[in-house]
C-alpha cells in the first residue's frame, strides 16, 4: 500500500488489531441471521510525511451508509462544545447576517442550530441520509453528498462560498484526504477561514487510546502531517488550539494559500503553530521509535479488561456497559468480549436501541434496562465522556453500583 497523501510505499506498522466489522454497522434482528463482514484493521505509518493511516479495505459508502447510527446531539457535553465554538467564531471572525457558515459533516445539525439561532446564514454538507434528515427537521439546509473538490467547485460556482467552514471530527474520516482538503480551498471566500478539529495523534499515543482506531478513521493526525497535507492542497495553517475533547484534540485554523497575505495571521497564532510542531518533533513523532510501543499498550488494556470481566463473573458481580460508541466496539472486538461476559450496553440513542453491537453482538438497550437490572458494575465505553456519564448515572450508587473504564488503564471507582 502507498500513502494516501504523498504516495510513498508504507512499511512501518503502528497498530494491528486483527480484523473487525465497521464500528457503526449496528445489527438488526434480521442482520443477526446473516453473515457479517469483517475487514482487517491495521494502521501503518508513512515515513515520508508521517501520516498514520488504515490499510485500504472498506470504502466510504460502506461505512457512511443511509442508516448511519451516530448522532452528535446525544452528548450534552458535545452540544455545549458546539455552542461555545459558534460563540467564539462569531467574535473572532465578526460573523453577521451578511456572512455565510458551512459545516462539512454537519451530522444532525448539532452545531448549525446555534449558527442559525444567531441569525447567520448557513448550510451543511452531510452524506448520511439518517443524520441529514434529523438536521432538516431542525430547519437546517443540508447538501446530502460527500464533500470534495468537485462538490466545492459546484457550490462556489453557484455563489455559495463561505466566510467560515467548520469541519469537526471529519478530517480523519475521509479516504481521499487530498481531494477533501482541496475542496476547502475552493469553497472558502478569499478571506475566509476553515477550522478542523480532530483527535491529536500525540495524545492518542500518550493516553494509550488504541480504541480510537476503527475503519471510519482512515487517518490519525499530527499537526506535522496536517500542515504538509494542507500546503499541498491550497491551504495555509494560521493557528492551532489544543482541546480536551476526545481525549485530546487539535483545532486547526486555515485559510486559502493564495490569500495568505490578507489573512492577518496573528503573531500569537503563528507562534502556537511553531511551538506545537516543535513539541511533536521533541516527542519523537518524526522517527520510527515513537510508533513502536503502541501495540504493547493495546495488548495490556485487552488483558486488563478481560481479567476484570472474568473476575466479576467469578465473584458473581453483575456487569453492564454504557455507551454504544465506535471506540467501545473496537475495544470489545479486539478483546473478544461477547454477551456471556457483558450481557448488554445502554445507550440514549433510539436508533441504536433494539439492535446489537457489530462483531460482539451485545444487545443495545435503553436506560430503563439499567434501572431494572441494577448491575454491580457499569463499564463506560466512551471513556472521554466518563464524567458526563457518571453524573448522568449517579443513581447507581443507591444500590452500591460502581463505574469502570478500561482506557488508558483499568479504573474502577
N, C-alpha and C positions, 0 to 999 in steps of 0.2 A: 504494500500500500504506500502511496505517496501522500505527503502533507496536503491537506485540503486548502491551505493558503498558498504556500510557496512552491509546492510540487516536488520537494525533495523526498527521497526514499526514507521511510520510517523503520528504525531498527530497535529503539530503546523502549522497553516495556515499563510502564508506570504502575499498572494495576491489572490483574487478571482475576475476574470474578466468575470464571467458567461460562455459564450461559444463564439467561433469564428471559422471561417474556417482557414485552413493553410494559412499563411500570404503571401506566394509566389505562391498561386494557382490562377493565374490571369484567367479571364473568357473570352473565345472567344464568338463570336456571337451565335454559336451553344450551348455552355455551359450555356448561359443565359436562354435558354429554357428548361434546365434540372434541376433536384434537385441539391442543393448544400450541401455538407457535412460540418457540424459544429461539433467541439469537445469541451467538457468542457475545460476551461483554468484556472487552479487553481495551485498555487505554494505552496509547502509545505517545511518545514524546518526539517532536521534531527538533533535532539538534542544530538546525539552521535558524529557525525563527522562534523556537521554544513554545510553540503551540502544542498543548496536550489535547488529544482527540481520541474519540472512539474509532474502532475499525468500522468500515462501511459495510453494514449488513441490512439495516432497516431504513426504508425510505420515509420521507416526511409524511406522505399521505397515509402510510400505515400507522404512524404514531399519533398524528393530529387529525383524527377522524371526525365525522359529523357528530358522533355521540361522545366526544371528549368530555371527561368527567371532572376535570379540575376547574373549580370556580373560585376566583380570588376573594370574593366578598364574604366567604365563610370564616375568615380570620379577622377578628376585630382589630388586632394589632396591625395587620396589613392595611386595613382601611384607614386607620389613624396615620400610618406611614404615608399613604397616598394623599390624604388630605393635607398633611404637613408639607409634602412635596409641592403641591399645587400652590399653597400659600407662599412658599419660598420662591418659586419660579415667577409668580406674579410680581413680587418685589424686585427680584434680581433682574428680570428682563422687561419690567414695566409693561406687562401684558394688559391689554384693554379690549374693549368691544371691537376695536379695529384690527386686532391680532387674530391669528389662527393657530390652534394647537392640534397636533395629530398624535395619536398614540398608536404605535405599531405593536401588535399583540395585545389588543385592548381588552381581551377576555370578556368578562360580563359587565364591563362599564364601571368597575370598582374605582377607577381614577378619574375618568372623564366626567363622571357625575358631579365631581367637585369643580371641574373646569366649567361645565355647563351651568352650574349653580352660580358661578361668579360672573356669568354673562359674557363669557369669552367663546367665540365660535370655535367649534371643534368637530372632529370626526375620528373614528377608529378604523384600524385595519386589522382584521381578525379572520383567520381561515376556518375556524371550527364553528360549525353551524349551531351547536348547542349553546355555546357562550355568546355568540353573536346575537342569537335570539333573546337571551337574557338582557343584553345591553340595549337592544331595540325596545324592549319592554320598559326601559327607563327613559325612552325618548332620545336615545343617542344614535346618531347616524353611524353605520358600520359598512365598510367596504369588505365584503366577505371573500378575500383572496389571500394567497401567500404573497409576502412583500419581497420585492427585489427591484432590480434596475428597470425592468420592463413596466411594472405597475407604477413605479415612481415617475417614470417618464410620461405615462398616460395622465397621471394626476397633475403633474407640473404643466403639461400642455393644456390641460383644462383650467389652469389658473388656480390650482388648489395647493400651492406651495405653503410652507409652514414657517412661522416665527419660532416655534418650539416643536420638536418631535421628541416624545418620550418613548423609551424602549426599556421597560423593566423586565428583567429576567427572561429575555428572549435571545440575546446575542449568542448565548451558549446553545440555543435550541435549533440553530439553522445549519443544514448540511453544506450549503454553498455560502460560506461566510463572506467571500469577496463580492458576490452578487448582492447579498443582503446589505452590506456596508455601502457599496456603491450606490444603492438606492437612496440613502440619506443625502449624499452629495447632490443628488438631482432634485429631491423633494424640498430641501431647505431653501428658504429665501437667502439672498446674498449675505445678509447679516444675521441669519437665523442660527439657532443653537440646537443641537441634539444632545440628549442625556441618555446614557446607557448605564443600567445597574445590572450587576452580575456577581455571583459568588467569587471571591478572590482566591485564586489557587494557593497563594501563600497561607491563607487562613485554613483552607481545606487540609493542607498537609500538617500544619501546626496543630489543628484540632482533631486529627485522625478522622476526618469526615468522609470516609470512603463511601458511605451510603448515599452521597450526592451523585455518585456515578450511576447513571442509567441511560438507556438508549436515547431518550429525548434530549439528553445533554450530549450534543456532538462535540463540544469544545469545553475546555477547562482553562480559565483565562487569567493571565497575569497582565499587569499594565505594560510590561515589556512587549509581550506578543500583540496586545491590542494596539499599541502605538504604531507598530510596524504594519499591521493589517490596515489601520486607518490611513496611514500615509500612502500606502499602495493603492487606495481606493478613493482618494479625493477628499479626505478629512484631516483636520489638524486637531490634536488634543490640546485643549485650552486650560483645563483644570481637572482635579480629581479630589474626591472626598472619600474617606473611609467610613463605612456604615456598619452598625451591628447586625443588620438583617441577615438571615440565612447563615448564621454562624460567622459572619464577617464578609461584607460585600464592598465593592467599589461603585461609586457613581462618577462616571467619566463625562466631562463636558467637551463637546467637539463642535467645530464649525467647518464650513467649506474651505478647503485649502486655497482656492482661487480668490477668496475674500479675506484671507487671514489678516491682512494689513488693516482691515476695517473692524475686526472683531474685538479690539481693545482687550485682549487677554491681560489680566492684571498681573502685576509682578508677583503677588501672593499666589495666584493660581499657577503660574509658571514654576515658582519655587516648590509648590506642593508636588507637581509632576516630577521635577528633578529629584526631590527627596525620596519619593516612593520608588522611582526607578533605581536609585542608589540602594534603598533598603532591600529591594528584590535581589540586586546583584550581591549585596553583602550576605544575604541568606543562602546564596549558592544557586539561585534559580537559573543561572547561565552555565551550569555544569551538571554533569550526569549524576554526581553524588547526591544532590538534593532529592532525586526521584527514586532512590534505591531502597528506602526503608518502608515505603508506604504499604506494600503487600504484607509485610510482617505485622503492621498495626491492624490491618483488616482481619488477619487471622486471629490475633489476640482478642479483638472485640467479638468475633464469632464464638470463640471458646468461652468467653465470659458470659455471653448471653445464654448459650446452651447450658452451661453449668447452673446458672440462675434458674432457668425454667425447669431443668431436671430436679434440682434441689427442692423447688416449690412443689413439684409433683410428688417427690418422695416424702415431703413433710405434710402433705395433704392441704397445702395452701392453694387457694384458687387464684387464677391469674386471668385478667382480660387486658386488652390493649386499647389505646385511644389514638385516633388519627390514621385514617386510611390514606397515608401520604406515599408519594412515589419513593421517597428515601426509605420509608419503612418497608416497602416491597423489596427494595434492593437488599436490605439487611436480612429480612426473613428468608428470602430465597437463597442468599449466599450461605446462611446458617442452616438451611434445610428445615426450618421450622414449619410444622403442619398443625392442623387443628387438635391433634392429640396433646400437644404442649401448650397451644394458645387457641382456645376454642372460638374466640370472636374478637372483633375490633369495632369499637364505637366510632361513629363519625357523624358530624352535624349535617353533612350534605345529603339531601334526599336522593340525589342522582346516584349515590354510591350505596345507600341502604338497600338491603334486599339482594345485593349482589355479593360476589366473593372476590377476594384479592387475587390478582393474577399470580399464577405459579403455586403459591402456598394454599390457595383455595379456602382460606379462612373467611367465614361469613362476616359481612359488614352489617351492623345493627345500629339502631338509634339509641339515644341516651337513656330512654326508659328501660332498656335491657340492663343497663348498668345498675340502676336503682333496684331493679327486681332481683338481680343475682348477687349484688353486694360482694364483689370479689375482694380478696385479701390484698392483692397487688394489682396496680394499673401500670402497664408498660407504655410510656408515652413515646410513640414512634417519631413524630416530628419534634425532635429534641430542641430545635430552635425556638419552639413555642412552649417550652416546658413551663415557664412562669404563667403564661396566659392560660394554659390548660389546667395547671394545678390550682389556680384561682377559681376557674370555672367549676372544677370538680371537687372543691374543698370539702364538700359534704361527705366524701368517703371516709373522712376522719371520724365521722359519727359512729361508724361500725368498726373502727380500728384499721381501716384500709391505709395502704402506703403506696407511694409512687415510685417508679423506677425508670431510668433511661440507660441506654447501652452505649451511647457515644458521647464523649470520646473514650469513656471507660464506664463500667457498670457502676451506677449510683442508685441506692435505694434510700428513700427518706420519707 
